[in-house]
Amino acid sequence: MWKPGQVKFAFEVKGYGPHVQNTDRRRYRQELNRETYLQIAGYRVVAIPYDDLEASPELTITLLRPLLMPYLALRLEEKEEFSRLERDILRIAVRSNGCIRPVDLVKVLGIDKRTAIKGLSLSL
């Protein structure tokens, strides 16, 4: 999840097997309803194919960059300073092609898991 200002993004990595091949009509409806509930809650749901992440992560980055850049630009236009934690998270995200988890921050930065989760949900 990424919450820049008033916009909330929910990124979902979806594999072909569990989300398409092994899905019956009931599970398909549940998946669509869950996405609708997220949108009602104010999230922009972005589905990312697992196969693209595995085979060509640069394609995923190329597709996400123009979607997210306006929100990064707004933050920069506001002349808001990034905290040290936010700068570290951005640096790690760039090095890892944007794919980071709280456990990665715990290992690299030596911070508490709660701090990592808070940093990812509030600052990115």
DSSP file with accessible surface (Angstrom, degrees, kcal/mol):
  #  RESIDUE AA STRUCTURE BP1 BP2  ACC     N-H-->O    O-->H-N    N-H-->O    O-->H-N    TCO  KAPPA ALPHA  PHI   PSI    X-CA   Y-CA   Z-CA
    1    1 A M              0   0  109      0, 0.0     2,-0.4     0, 0.0     9,-0.2   0.000 360.0 360.0 360.0 145.2    0.0    0.0    0.0
    2    2 A W  B     -A    9   0A  21      7,-2.0     7,-3.5   121,-0.1   119,-0.1  -0.995 360.0-171.4-137.6 127.7    1.1    3.5   -0.7
    3    3 A K        +     0   0   69    118,-0.5     2,-0.9   121,-0.5     5,-0.2  -0.711   7.0 176.0-124.0  81.3   -0.6    6.6    0.6
    4    4 A P    >   -     0   0   17      0, 0.0     3,-1.7     0, 0.0     2,-0.2  -0.737  66.4 -54.5 -85.2 106.8    0.7    9.9   -0.9
    5    5 A G  T 3  S-     0   0   69     -2,-0.9    66,-0.0     1,-0.3     0, 0.0  -0.428 121.5 -12.9  66.5-126.3   -1.5   12.6    0.5
    6    6 A Q  T 3  S+     0   0  186     -2,-0.2     2,-0.4     2,-0.0    -1,-0.3   0.540 118.7  88.3 -88.2  -7.1   -5.2   12.0   -0.1
    7    7 A V    <   -     0   0   35     -3,-1.7     2,-0.5    64,-0.0    36,-0.1  -0.777  57.5-164.9 -98.0 136.7   -4.6    9.2   -2.7
    8    8 A K  E     - b   0  43A  60     34,-0.8    36,-3.4    -2,-0.4     2,-0.4  -0.983   3.0-162.7-122.3 126.2   -4.2    5.6   -1.5
    9    9 A F  E     -Ab   2  44A   0     -7,-3.5    -7,-2.0    -2,-0.5     2,-0.5  -0.880   5.9-162.7-105.7 139.9   -2.9    2.9   -3.8
   10   10 A A  E     - b   0  45A  14     34,-2.6    36,-3.0    -2,-0.4     2,-0.5  -0.981  11.0-160.1-118.6 113.2   -3.3   -0.9   -3.2
   11   11 A F  E     - b   0  46A  63     -2,-0.5     2,-0.5    34,-0.2    36,-0.2  -0.855   8.2-170.7 -95.8 126.3   -0.8   -2.9   -5.3
   12   12 A E  E     - b   0  47A  30     34,-2.9    36,-3.6    -2,-0.5     2,-0.6  -0.971  14.2-152.1-122.8 121.8   -1.7   -6.5   -5.8
   13   13 A V  E     - b   0  48A  73     -2,-0.5     2,-0.5    34,-0.2    34,-0.1  -0.828  22.0-166.8 -90.6 120.9    0.6   -9.0   -7.3
   14   14 A K  E     - b   0  49A  37     34,-2.8    36,-2.7    -2,-0.6    37,-0.4  -0.950  10.5-150.5-119.5 126.4   -1.5  -11.6   -9.0
   15   15 A G     >  -     0   0   17     -2,-0.5     4,-1.8    34,-0.2     5,-0.2  -0.638  20.8-127.2 -89.2 150.0   -0.4  -15.0  -10.3
   16   16 A Y  H  >>S+     0   0  132     -2,-0.3     5,-2.2     3,-0.2     4,-2.0   0.930 103.6  52.1 -62.7 -45.3   -2.1  -16.7  -13.2
   17   17 A G  I  4>S+     0   0   16      3,-0.2     5,-3.5     1,-0.2     3,-0.3   0.976 117.0  32.4 -58.8 -63.3   -2.8  -19.9  -11.4
   18   18 A P  I  45S+     0   0   68      0, 0.0    -1,-0.2     0, 0.0    -2,-0.2   0.809 127.5  39.9 -69.2 -27.6   -4.5  -18.7   -8.2
   19   19 A H  I  <5S+     0   0   65     -4,-1.8    -2,-0.2     4,-0.1    -3,-0.2   0.612 136.1   3.1 -99.9 -11.9   -6.2  -15.7   -9.8
   20   20 A V  I ><5S+     0   0   82     -4,-2.0     3,-1.4    -3,-0.3    -3,-0.2   0.545 126.8  44.8-132.6 -63.1   -7.3  -17.2  -13.2
   21   21 A Q  I 3 <S+     0   0  130     -5,-2.2    -4,-0.2     1,-0.3    -5,-0.1   0.873 120.4  38.3 -62.5 -41.9   -6.6  -20.8  -13.8
   22   22 A N  T 3 <S+     0   0  101     -5,-3.5     2,-0.5    -6,-0.3    -1,-0.3   0.105  95.1 109.9 -98.0  23.0   -7.8  -22.2  -10.4
   23   23 A T    <   -     0   0   36     -3,-1.4     2,-0.2    -6,-0.1    -4,-0.1  -0.842  47.2-164.6-106.5 133.0  -10.7  -19.8  -10.0
   24   24 A D     >  -     0   0   82     -2,-0.5     4,-2.4     1,-0.0     5,-0.2  -0.478  44.0 -90.3 -99.0-179.6  -14.4  -20.8  -10.2
   25   25 A R  H  > S+     0   0  208      1,-0.2     4,-2.5     2,-0.2     5,-0.2   0.889 125.0  51.8 -61.3 -39.5  -17.3  -18.3  -10.7
   26   26 A R  H  > S+     0   0  125      2,-0.2     4,-2.4     1,-0.2    -1,-0.2   0.954 112.6  43.9 -64.5 -48.0  -17.8  -17.9   -6.9
   27   27 A R  H  > S+     0   0  102      2,-0.2     4,-2.3     1,-0.2    -1,-0.2   0.869 111.9  54.8 -65.8 -35.3  -14.1  -17.0   -6.3
   28   28 A Y  H  X S+     0   0  133     -4,-2.4     4,-2.3     2,-0.2    -1,-0.2   0.945 109.8  46.3 -62.4 -46.0  -14.0  -14.8   -9.3
   29   29 A R  H  X S+     0   0  143     -4,-2.5     4,-2.8     1,-0.2     5,-0.2   0.915 111.4  52.1 -62.0 -43.0  -17.0  -12.8   -8.0
   30   30 A Q  H  X S+     0   0  102     -4,-2.4     4,-2.5     1,-0.2    -1,-0.2   0.906 109.0  50.4 -60.4 -41.9  -15.4  -12.6   -4.6
   31   31 A E  H  X S+     0   0   38     -4,-2.3     4,-2.1     2,-0.2    -1,-0.2   0.932 112.6  45.8 -62.1 -46.5  -12.2  -11.2   -6.1
   32   32 A L  H  X S+     0   0   68     -4,-2.3     4,-2.2     1,-0.2    -2,-0.2   0.919 113.4  49.5 -64.7 -40.9  -14.1   -8.5   -8.1
   33   33 A N  H  X S+     0   0   82     -4,-2.8     4,-2.7     2,-0.2    -2,-0.2   0.900 108.5  53.4 -64.8 -39.5  -16.2   -7.6   -5.0
   34   34 A R  H  X S+     0   0   89     -4,-2.5     4,-2.2     1,-0.2    -1,-0.2   0.930 109.4  48.4 -61.6 -43.1  -13.1   -7.3   -2.9
   35   35 A E  H  X S+     0   0   34     -4,-2.1     4,-2.1     1,-0.2    -1,-0.2   0.901 110.6  51.6 -64.0 -39.0  -11.5   -4.9   -5.4
   36   36 A T  H  X S+     0   0   68     -4,-2.2     4,-2.6     2,-0.2    -2,-0.2   0.918 108.0  51.7 -63.6 -41.7  -14.7   -2.9   -5.4
   37   37 A Y  H  X S+     0   0  153     -4,-2.7     4,-2.1     1,-0.2    -2,-0.2   0.908 108.3  51.8 -61.8 -40.7  -14.7   -2.7   -1.6
   38   38 A L  H  <>S+     0   0   41     -4,-2.2     5,-2.5     2,-0.2    -1,-0.2   0.913 110.4  48.5 -61.1 -41.3  -11.1   -1.4   -1.7
   39   39 A Q  H ><5S+     0   0  108     -4,-2.1     3,-1.6     1,-0.2    -2,-0.2   0.905 108.5  53.1 -67.3 -37.5  -12.1    1.2   -4.2
   40   40 A I  H 3<5S+     0   0  129     -4,-2.6    -1,-0.2     1,-0.3    -2,-0.2   0.889 104.8  56.6 -61.6 -36.9  -15.1    2.2   -2.1
   41   41 A A  T 3<5S-     0   0   52     -4,-2.1    -1,-0.3    -5,-0.2    -2,-0.2   0.465 129.7 -99.1 -75.3   0.0  -12.6    2.6    0.8
   42   42 A G  T < 5S+     0   0   42     -3,-1.6   -34,-0.8     1,-0.3     2,-0.3   0.569  77.5 136.8  98.0  10.6  -10.7    5.1   -1.4
   43   43 A Y  E   < -b    8   0A  46     -5,-2.5     2,-0.7    -6,-0.2    -1,-0.3  -0.705  50.5-139.4 -93.0 141.1   -7.9    2.9   -2.8
   44   44 A R  E     -b    9   0A 114    -36,-3.4   -34,-2.6    -2,-0.3     2,-0.5  -0.903  27.7-144.3 -90.5 115.0   -6.8    2.9   -6.4
   45   45 A V  E     -b   10   0A  30     -2,-0.7     2,-0.5   -36,-0.2   -34,-0.2  -0.732  17.3-171.9 -88.8 125.3   -6.2   -0.8   -7.0
   46   46 A V  E     -b   11   0A  24    -36,-3.0   -34,-2.9    -2,-0.5     2,-0.4  -0.970   9.4-153.8-120.0 113.5   -3.3   -1.7   -9.3
   47   47 A A  E     -b   12   0A  58     -2,-0.5   -34,-0.2   -36,-0.2   -36,-0.1  -0.748   8.8-167.0 -88.3 132.6   -3.0   -5.3  -10.3
   48   48 A I  E     -b   13   0A  14    -36,-3.6   -34,-2.8    -2,-0.4     2,-0.2  -0.980  21.7-125.3-121.9 121.0    0.5   -6.4  -11.2
   49   49 A P  E  >  -b   14   0A  63      0, 0.0     4,-1.8     0, 0.0     3,-0.4  -0.480  10.4-143.2 -67.4 130.1    1.0   -9.8  -13.0
   50   50 A Y  H  > S+     0   0  109    -36,-2.7     4,-2.4    -2,-0.2     5,-0.2   0.893 100.0  59.5 -58.4 -40.1    3.4  -12.0  -11.1
   51   51 A D  H  > S+     0   0   90    -37,-0.4     4,-3.0     1,-0.2     5,-0.4   0.877 104.9  49.2 -59.0 -38.1    4.8  -13.3  -14.4
   52   52 A D  H  > S+     0   0   47     -3,-0.4     4,-2.2     2,-0.2     8,-0.3   0.897 109.6  51.5 -68.2 -39.9    5.9   -9.8  -15.4
   53   53 A L  H  < S+     0   0   42     -4,-1.8    -2,-0.2     1,-0.2    -1,-0.2   0.908 117.7  39.2 -61.1 -40.4    7.5   -9.2  -12.0
   54   54 A E  H  < S+     0   0  131     -4,-2.4    -2,-0.2     2,-0.2    -1,-0.2   0.935 127.5  30.1 -75.9 -46.5    9.5  -12.4  -12.4
   55   55 A A  H  < S+     0   0   83     -4,-3.0    -3,-0.2    -5,-0.2    -2,-0.2   0.848 138.1   8.3 -87.2 -36.5   10.3  -12.3  -16.1
   56   56 A S    >X  +     0   0   26     -4,-2.2     3,-1.4    -5,-0.4     4,-1.0  -0.512  58.4 167.8-148.0  73.9   10.6   -8.6  -16.8
   57   57 A P  H 3> S+     0   0   38      0, 0.0     4,-2.4     0, 0.0     5,-0.2   0.810  78.1  68.0 -59.9 -26.3   10.4   -6.4  -13.7
   58   58 A E  H 3> S+     0   0  116      1,-0.2     4,-2.6     2,-0.2     5,-0.1   0.848  95.5  55.5 -63.4 -30.4   11.5   -3.4  -15.9
   59   59 A L  H <> S+     0   0   70     -3,-1.4     4,-2.2    -7,-0.2    -1,-0.2   0.936 107.4  48.9 -64.7 -44.3    8.2   -3.6  -17.7
   60   60 A T  H  X S+     0   0   10     -4,-1.0     4,-2.6    -8,-0.3     5,-0.2   0.929 112.4  47.9 -60.9 -44.3    6.3   -3.3  -14.3
   61   61 A I  H  X S+     0   0   34     -4,-2.4     4,-2.6     1,-0.2    -1,-0.2   0.929 110.1  52.6 -62.6 -42.9    8.5   -0.3  -13.4
   62   62 A T  H  < S+     0   0   85     -4,-2.6    -1,-0.2     1,-0.2    -2,-0.2   0.878 113.6  43.8 -61.3 -37.4    7.9    1.3  -16.8
   63   63 A L  H  X S+     0   0  109     -4,-2.2     4,-0.7     1,-0.2    -1,-0.2   0.868 117.0  44.5 -76.3 -36.8    4.1    1.0  -16.3
   64   64 A L  H  X S+     0   0   33     -4,-2.6     4,-2.5    -5,-0.2     5,-0.3   0.833  98.9  71.3 -77.9 -32.3    4.1    2.1  -12.7
   65   65 A R  H  X S+     0   0  143     -4,-2.6     4,-2.6     1,-0.2    -1,-0.2   0.932 101.1  42.1 -54.2 -53.1    6.4    5.1  -13.1
   66   66 A P  H  4 S+     0   0   88      0, 0.0    -1,-0.2     0, 0.0    -2,-0.2   0.838 114.4  53.8 -66.5 -26.9    3.9    7.3  -15.1
   67   67 A L  H  < S+     0   0   44     -4,-0.7     4,-0.3     1,-0.2    -2,-0.2   0.914 119.8  31.4 -68.9 -39.8    1.1    6.3  -12.8
   68   68 A L  H >X S+     0   0   30     -4,-2.5     4,-1.7     1,-0.2     3,-1.0   0.722  98.3  83.0 -92.7 -23.7    2.9    7.3   -9.6
   69   69 A M  H 3X S+     0   0   88     -4,-2.6     4,-3.1    -5,-0.3     5,-0.2   0.862  84.7  58.4 -56.5 -40.4    5.1   10.2  -10.8
   70   70 A P  H 3> S+     0   0   68      0, 0.0     4,-2.0     0, 0.0    -1,-0.3   0.879 108.2  47.9 -58.1 -33.4    2.3   12.8  -10.5
   71   71 A Y  H <> S+     0   0   47     -3,-1.0     4,-1.5    -4,-0.3    -2,-0.2   0.858 112.2  47.9 -76.6 -33.8    2.0   12.0   -6.8
   72   72 A L  H  X S+     0   0   56     -4,-1.7     4,-1.9     2,-0.2    -1,-0.2   0.903 111.7  51.5 -68.2 -39.9    5.8   12.2   -6.3
   73   73 A A  H  X S+     0   0   37     -4,-3.1     4,-2.8     1,-0.2    -2,-0.2   0.901 106.1  54.3 -64.5 -39.9    5.9   15.5   -8.2
   74   74 A L  H  X S+     0   0   86     -4,-2.0     4,-1.9    -5,-0.2    -1,-0.2   0.926 107.5  50.8 -59.2 -41.8    3.1   16.9   -6.0
   75   75 A R  H  <>S+     0   0   36     -4,-1.5     5,-1.3     1,-0.2    -1,-0.2   0.908 112.2  46.4 -63.0 -40.9    5.2   16.0   -2.9
   76   76 A L  H ><5S+     0   0  106     -4,-1.9     3,-1.4     1,-0.2    -1,-0.2   0.881 109.4  54.1 -70.4 -37.2    8.2   17.8   -4.4
   77   77 A E  H 3<5S+     0   0  133     -4,-2.8    -1,-0.2     1,-0.3    -2,-0.2   0.833 100.7  60.1 -65.2 -31.4    6.1   20.8   -5.4
   78   78 A E  T 3<5S-     0   0  117     -4,-1.9    -1,-0.3    -5,-0.2    -2,-0.2   0.555 107.1-131.3 -72.0  -6.2    4.9   21.2   -1.8
   79   79 A K  T < 5 +     0   0  170     -3,-1.4     2,-0.3     1,-0.2    -3,-0.2   0.794  47.1 165.4  59.3  28.6    8.6   21.6   -0.9
   80   80 A E      < -     0   0   91     -5,-1.3     2,-0.3     1,-0.1    -1,-0.2  -0.602  34.8-128.6 -75.2 131.6    8.0   19.0    1.8
   81   81 A E        -     0   0  162     -2,-0.3     2,-0.3    -3,-0.1    -1,-0.1  -0.632  17.6-126.9 -79.9 137.7   11.3   17.7    3.2
   82   82 A F        -     0   0   38     -2,-0.3    -1,-0.0     1,-0.1    41,-0.0  -0.659  25.1-121.5 -80.0 140.9   11.6   13.9    3.3
   83   83 A S     >  -     0   0   56     -2,-0.3     4,-2.6     1,-0.1     5,-0.2  -0.282  29.0-103.2 -71.3 169.4   12.6   12.5    6.7
   84   84 A R  H  > S+     0   0  184      1,-0.2     4,-2.5     2,-0.2     5,-0.2   0.918 124.6  50.8 -61.5 -41.8   15.7   10.5    7.0
   85   85 A L  H  > S+     0   0   45      2,-0.2     4,-2.8     1,-0.2    -1,-0.2   0.930 109.7  49.8 -62.1 -44.0   13.7    7.3    7.1
   86   86 A E  H  > S+     0   0   25      1,-0.2     4,-2.7     2,-0.2    -2,-0.2   0.918 111.0  49.2 -61.8 -43.1   11.8    8.3    4.0
   87   87 A R  H  X S+     0   0  126     -4,-2.6     4,-2.5     2,-0.2    -1,-0.2   0.920 112.0  48.8 -62.0 -42.3   15.0    9.1    2.1
   88   88 A D  H  X S+     0   0   33     -4,-2.5     4,-2.6    -5,-0.2    -2,-0.2   0.913 111.4  49.5 -64.3 -41.8   16.4    5.7    3.2
   89   89 A I  H  X S+     0   0    0     -4,-2.8     4,-2.7     2,-0.2    -2,-0.2   0.928 111.7  48.3 -63.5 -44.3   13.3    3.9    2.0
   90   90 A L  H  X S+     0   0   54     -4,-2.7     4,-2.4     2,-0.2    -2,-0.2   0.920 111.3  51.0 -62.0 -41.2   13.4    5.7   -1.3
   91   91 A R  H  X S+     0   0  106     -4,-2.5     4,-2.3     1,-0.2    -2,-0.2   0.942 112.6  45.4 -62.1 -45.3   17.1    4.8   -1.7
   92   92 A I  H  X S+     0   0    9     -4,-2.6     4,-2.0     1,-0.2     6,-0.2   0.902 111.2  53.5 -66.3 -39.8   16.4    1.1   -1.0
   93   93 A A  H  <>S+     0   0   15     -4,-2.7     5,-4.9     1,-0.2     6,-0.3   0.911 109.3  48.4 -62.2 -40.6   13.4    1.1   -3.3
   94   94 A V  H ><5S+     0   0  114     -4,-2.4     3,-1.4     3,-0.2    -1,-0.2   0.933 111.6  49.5 -65.7 -43.7   15.5    2.5   -6.2
   95   95 A R  H 3<5S+     0   0  154     -4,-2.3    -1,-0.2     1,-0.3    -2,-0.2   0.831 115.7  43.0 -64.4 -31.7   18.2   -0.1   -5.5
   96   96 A S  T ><5S-     0   0   45     -4,-2.0     3,-1.6    -5,-0.2    -1,-0.3   0.070 119.6-105.2-103.7  23.3   15.8   -3.0   -5.5
   97   97 A N  T < 5S-     0   0   96     -3,-1.4    -3,-0.2     1,-0.3    -4,-0.1   0.818  74.6 -59.1  58.1  32.4   13.7   -1.8   -8.5
   98   98 A G  T 3 <S+     0   0   51     -5,-4.9     2,-0.9    -6,-0.2    -1,-0.3   0.422 107.7 120.4  84.7  -3.0   10.9   -0.6   -6.2
   99   99 A C    <   +     0   0   72     -3,-1.6     2,-0.3    -6,-0.3    -1,-0.2  -0.818  33.6 146.6-100.9 100.4   10.2   -4.0   -4.6
  100  100 A I        -     0   0   29     -2,-0.9    -7,-0.0    -3,-0.1     3,-0.0  -0.969  27.3-162.8-134.4 151.8   10.7   -3.7   -0.9
  101  101 A R    >>  -     0   0  140     -2,-0.3     4,-1.5     1,-0.1     3,-0.9  -0.872  38.1-106.3-124.5 160.2    9.1   -5.3    2.1
  102  102 A P  H 3> S+     0   0   40      0, 0.0     4,-2.3     0, 0.0     3,-0.2   0.902 120.9  58.1 -53.6 -39.0    9.1   -4.3    5.8
  103  103 A V  H 3> S+     0   0   61      1,-0.2     4,-2.2     2,-0.2     5,-0.2   0.858 101.6  55.9 -62.3 -32.0   11.5   -7.2    6.5
  104  104 A D  H <> S+     0   0   35     -3,-0.9     4,-2.7     1,-0.2     5,-0.3   0.915 108.4  47.1 -64.4 -42.0   14.0   -5.7    4.0
  105  105 A L  H  X>S+     0   0    0     -4,-1.5     4,-2.6     2,-0.2     6,-0.6   0.881 109.1  54.2 -67.6 -37.9   14.0   -2.4    5.9
  106  106 A V  H  X5S+     0   0   46     -4,-2.3     4,-1.3    -5,-0.2    -2,-0.2   0.942 114.3  41.6 -59.7 -45.3   14.5   -4.2    9.2
  107  107 A K  H  <5S+     0   0  155     -4,-2.2    -2,-0.2    -5,-0.2    -1,-0.2   0.937 122.6  36.9 -68.1 -48.8   17.5   -6.0    7.8
  108  108 A V  H  <5S+     0   0   79     -4,-2.7    -3,-0.2     1,-0.2    -2,-0.2   0.914 129.6  28.9 -75.4 -43.3   19.1   -3.1    5.9
  109  109 A L  H  <5S-     0   0   42     -4,-2.6    -3,-0.2    -5,-0.3    -1,-0.2   0.589  95.3-129.7 -95.7 -13.6   18.3   -0.2    8.3
  110  110 A G     << +     0   0   68     -4,-1.3     2,-0.2    -5,-0.5    -4,-0.2   0.871  58.7 142.3  67.1  35.8   18.3   -2.2   11.6
  111  111 A I        -     0   0   41     -6,-0.6    -1,-0.2    -5,-0.1    -2,-0.1  -0.638  57.9 -87.4-106.1 167.2   14.9   -0.7   12.5
  112  112 A D     >  -     0   0   96     -2,-0.2     4,-2.2     1,-0.1     5,-0.2  -0.372  35.1-119.5 -68.8 149.4   11.9   -2.2   14.3
  113  113 A K  H  > S+     0   0  136      1,-0.2     4,-2.6     2,-0.2     5,-0.2   0.892 114.3  53.1 -60.4 -39.2    9.3   -4.0   12.1
  114  114 A R  H  > S+     0   0  204      1,-0.2     4,-2.6     2,-0.2    -1,-0.2   0.900 108.2  50.1 -63.7 -39.2    6.6   -1.5   13.2
  115  115 A T  H  > S+     0   0   63      2,-0.2     4,-2.9     1,-0.2    -1,-0.2   0.908 110.4  50.7 -64.4 -40.2    8.7    1.4   12.2
  116  116 A A  H  X S+     0   0    0     -4,-2.2     4,-2.4     2,-0.2    -2,-0.2   0.938 111.8  46.4 -62.6 -45.7    9.3   -0.2    8.8
  117  117 A I  H  X S+     0   0   79     -4,-2.6     4,-2.6     2,-0.2     5,-0.2   0.936 114.3  47.7 -63.9 -44.5    5.6   -0.8    8.3
  118  118 A K  H  X S+     0   0  136     -4,-2.6     4,-2.5     1,-0.2     5,-0.4   0.928 111.5  51.2 -62.9 -42.6    4.8    2.8    9.4
  119  119 A G  H  X>S+     0   0    6     -4,-2.9     4,-1.8     1,-0.2     5,-0.6   0.901 112.8  45.5 -62.0 -40.5    7.5    4.2    7.1
  120  120 A L  H  X5S+     0   0   23     -4,-2.4     4,-0.7    -5,-0.2  -117,-0.3   0.906 117.1  43.1 -71.3 -38.3    6.3    2.3    4.1
  121  121 A S  H  <5S+     0   0   28     -4,-2.6  -118,-0.5    -5,-0.2    -2,-0.2   0.825 124.8  31.9 -81.3 -26.7    2.6    3.1    4.6
  122  122 A L  H  <5S+     0   0   93     -4,-2.5  -117,-0.2    -5,-0.2    -3,-0.2   0.809 123.4  37.2 -98.2 -34.1    3.1    6.8    5.5
  123  123 A S  H  <5       0   0    9     -4,-1.8    -3,-0.2    -5,-0.4    -2,-0.1   0.763 360.0 360.0 -98.1 -26.2    6.1    8.0    3.5
  124  124 A L     <<       0   0   34     -4,-0.7  -121,-0.5    -5,-0.6    -4,-0.0  -0.467 360.0 360.0 -89.2 360.0    6.0    6.2    0.2
